[in-house]
Amino acid sequence: MKKYFVMIGSFFARVWRFILSLFEKHQHLHVSHNQYDVEGQLVDVLVKSFEVRRFYKCTPKHMRFKTMDGTFVELKTATPMDYMTETMKKLV
C-alpha cells in the first residue's frame, strides 16, 4: 500500500516539474577553458556543454547553475573562461 503512495507522489512531482518547465528560460551553455604549459604555449582546450535550467551566478571566473537534470554545478577558475549561451526553443 505504501509503495503506491510513493509512485503516485513521484508522478505528481514529475507533472509539477513539467508545468514549471513551461515557464522557465532554458539555455545551452558551452564553456571553453585554455590550458597553457610553463612556456606559455597552448596545450589543450577543454570544452564542456550543459543544458541549464537556471543561472545563480555567471561571471568569467565563477559560474553556478542548475542543469535540466536538477543537479547543481559550480565552475571556478583562476583565469577567465570563455562561455556562450544559447536559448533552447520550447516544444509547446
Backbone bond lengths (Angstrom), bond angles and torsions (degrees), N, CA, C in turn:
res aa  C-N    CA-C-N  psi(-1)  N-CA   C-N-CA  omega(-1)  CA-C   N-CA-C  phi
1 M - - - 1.451 - - 1.529 111.08 -
2 K 1.336 115.87 -42.81 1.464 120.63 -179.46 1.528 110.99 -64.68
3 K 1.344 115.89 -31.97 1.463 121.80 -179.22 1.532 110.81 -62.14
4 Y 1.328 116.33 -37.63 1.463 119.91 -179.12 1.527 112.09 -69.54
5 F 1.319 117.15 -34.70 1.463 120.29 176.86 1.526 110.89 -65.77
6 V 1.324 115.93 -37.05 1.469 120.12 177.75 1.523 109.73 -66.72
7 M 1.329 117.47 -42.24 1.464 120.93 179.41 1.527 110.94 -64.87
8 I 1.319 117.21 -42.12 1.462 120.81 179.35 1.526 110.40 -66.74
9 G 1.342 116.63 -40.30 1.466 120.19 178.24 1.514 112.23 -63.66
10 S 1.339 117.51 -41.80 1.467 119.58 179.32 1.528 110.83 -68.38
11 F 1.337 117.70 -33.72 1.459 120.47 176.72 1.526 110.79 -63.28
12 F 1.342 116.94 -47.21 1.463 119.98 179.26 1.527 111.63 -65.16
13 A 1.327 117.84 -33.13 1.468 120.85 176.58 1.523 110.49 -64.59
14 R 1.343 117.42 -42.49 1.467 120.41 178.40 1.527 111.42 -65.86
15 V 1.323 116.71 -39.28 1.473 120.31 178.16 1.515 110.08 -64.52
16 W 1.335 117.36 -42.19 1.471 121.63 179.25 1.527 110.88 -63.04
17 R 1.351 117.62 -43.39 1.468 120.23 178.07 1.522 111.30 -63.52
18 F 1.333 117.63 -35.90 1.460 120.72 177.70 1.528 110.61 -65.51
19 I 1.307 117.72 -43.59 1.468 121.48 179.26 1.516 110.14 -63.15
20 L 1.333 117.40 -43.45 1.470 120.18 178.10 1.523 111.68 -65.08
21 S 1.326 117.69 -34.48 1.461 120.17 -178.42 1.524 112.25 -66.37
22 L 1.317 118.24 -21.07 1.459 120.51 178.16 1.522 112.04 -69.27
23 F 1.330 117.81 -21.93 1.454 121.97 -176.94 1.519 113.26 -106.34
24 E 1.327 118.71 1.97 1.459 121.90 -179.77 1.526 110.10 -97.01
25 K 1.315 114.85 159.09 1.462 121.77 177.49 1.531 107.51 -101.13
26 H 1.326 117.38 105.30 1.454 121.93 -177.64 1.521 109.76 -92.55
27 Q 1.345 115.53 142.80 1.458 120.10 -176.89 1.519 110.60 -139.30
28 H 1.338 114.96 153.36 1.464 122.48 168.13 1.522 106.27 -93.35
29 L 1.320 117.14 135.80 1.464 122.49 177.39 1.518 108.00 -119.35
30 H 1.339 116.58 125.82 1.453 122.90 176.28 1.523 106.71 -115.80
31 V 1.329 116.79 119.16 1.465 122.24 -177.71 1.515 108.31 -116.06
32 S 1.338 116.56 129.81 1.465 120.56 175.13 1.524 108.45 -124.52
33 H 1.327 114.14 140.81 1.465 120.61 -177.98 1.522 107.83 -138.01
34 N 1.331 117.06 127.25 1.462 122.14 -178.75 1.521 110.19 -89.16
35 Q 1.340 116.08 139.50 1.459 121.45 174.64 1.528 108.25 -113.54
36 Y 1.321 116.13 133.02 1.460 122.51 -178.21 1.516 109.71 -116.43
37 D 1.354 116.75 152.75 1.462 120.07 174.91 1.521 109.50 -89.99
38 V 1.322 117.20 -171.66 1.465 122.46 -175.73 1.525 111.77 -63.81
39 E 1.324 117.71 -32.94 1.466 122.19 -178.15 1.516 112.91 -82.26
40 G 1.325 117.97 -5.28 1.448 120.90 179.93 1.518 114.03 91.84
41 Q 1.326 116.94 8.11 1.462 121.50 178.47 1.527 109.66 -81.08
42 L 1.308 115.86 142.34 1.460 121.28 177.85 1.522 109.37 -70.52
43 V 1.329 116.63 120.80 1.459 121.17 -177.51 1.529 111.25 -98.44
44 D 1.320 116.73 -48.84 1.453 119.91 -173.07 1.521 109.66 -151.86
45 V 1.313 115.84 150.34 1.457 121.97 174.71 1.528 107.16 -119.20
46 L 1.320 115.98 115.86 1.456 121.11 178.44 1.517 109.24 -91.31
47 V 1.316 117.05 128.22 1.462 121.91 178.76 1.524 108.04 -124.14
48 K 1.327 115.94 126.35 1.459 121.52 178.18 1.520 108.26 -126.76
49 S 1.326 116.38 145.04 1.458 121.27 179.18 1.524 109.36 -125.81
50 F 1.320 115.50 140.66 1.456 122.01 -179.63 1.525 108.79 -136.67
51 E 1.330 115.97 152.04 1.458 121.56 168.32 1.515 106.69 -102.05
52 V 1.320 116.51 112.43 1.465 122.14 -169.97 1.521 110.25 -100.02
53 R 1.325 114.61 132.97 1.453 120.85 174.26 1.526 109.83 -91.01
54 R 1.354 117.15 -43.03 1.463 120.03 -177.06 1.530 110.05 -152.01
55 F 1.351 116.49 135.32 1.455 122.47 173.96 1.516 109.29 -92.76
56 Y 1.334 116.32 135.79 1.457 121.40 173.61 1.522 110.65 -103.67
57 K 1.340 116.50 -37.38 1.465 121.33 176.04 1.522 107.07 -150.22
58 C 1.330 115.71 134.23 1.460 119.59 -177.18 1.525 108.63 -141.03
59 T 1.326 116.48 93.56 1.459 123.04 175.37 1.529 107.50 -126.36
60 P 1.330 118.96 166.81 1.476 119.77 -178.24 1.531 114.46 -63.00
61 K 1.339 118.85 -24.52 1.461 120.58 -178.84 1.525 114.10 -107.86
62 H 1.312 118.14 -11.53 1.464 120.46 -175.54 1.528 109.87 -148.53
63 M 1.341 116.25 125.25 1.460 121.45 178.10 1.520 109.34 -132.82
64 R 1.321 114.95 136.76 1.461 121.97 172.15 1.518 107.40 -131.14
65 F 1.331 115.91 130.26 1.457 119.41 -178.96 1.517 109.79 -156.62
66 K 1.330 114.55 168.72 1.455 122.36 178.01 1.519 107.90 -114.70
67 T 1.334 116.95 131.24 1.455 121.12 -178.77 1.524 110.46 -85.05
68 M 1.317 116.24 173.70 1.455 121.46 179.71 1.530 111.58 -65.49
69 D 1.333 117.32 -23.86 1.465 121.50 178.44 1.523 111.79 -77.70
70 G 1.328 117.17 -12.30 1.451 121.07 -179.13 1.515 113.81 96.12
71 T 1.334 118.29 5.91 1.458 120.55 178.80 1.523 109.70 -89.51
72 F 1.330 115.47 145.57 1.452 121.34 177.18 1.517 108.67 -92.58
73 V 1.342 116.47 133.78 1.454 122.22 -178.74 1.519 108.07 -123.46
74 E 1.339 115.74 137.45 1.458 121.23 176.68 1.520 107.88 -130.32
75 L 1.332 116.89 124.02 1.458 123.12 178.83 1.517 108.77 -115.50
76 K 1.342 116.78 124.85 1.466 121.83 176.67 1.518 108.77 -129.45
77 T 1.337 116.03 136.38 1.457 121.23 176.10 1.519 109.32 -138.47
78 A 1.327 115.82 158.45 1.461 120.82 177.11 1.526 110.74 -81.28
79 T 1.327 116.04 -31.47 1.464 120.84 178.27 1.530 108.20 -108.56
80 P 1.318 117.61 153.54 1.468 119.10 -179.18 1.531 112.40 -63.12
81 M 1.317 115.25 141.30 1.461 120.82 175.98 1.520 108.91 -107.61
82 D 1.312 115.59 149.26 1.467 120.89 177.77 1.520 108.28 -87.49
83 Y 1.323 116.26 139.13 1.452 119.22 177.80 1.516 109.98 -143.54
84 M 1.328 114.15 155.11 1.457 121.54 179.63 1.522 107.46 -140.04
85 T 1.315 117.43 135.28 1.460 121.32 177.67 1.527 109.22 -115.63
86 E 1.323 115.25 142.93 1.451 122.26 176.36 1.516 107.26 -128.05
87 T 1.310 117.32 135.62 1.458 121.49 177.10 1.510 109.43 -80.37
88 M 1.332 115.84 131.53 1.459 121.08 179.27 1.514 109.41 -82.48
89 K 1.314 116.72 143.15 1.462 120.35 176.32 1.514 109.47 -78.87
90 K 1.308 115.11 143.53 1.461 119.96 177.11 1.516 108.66 -84.26
91 L 1.326 115.91 143.93 1.460 121.42 -178.29 1.512 112.48 -83.28
92 V 1.328 117.41 -13.43 1.454 121.24 -176.18 1.504 110.82 -84.97
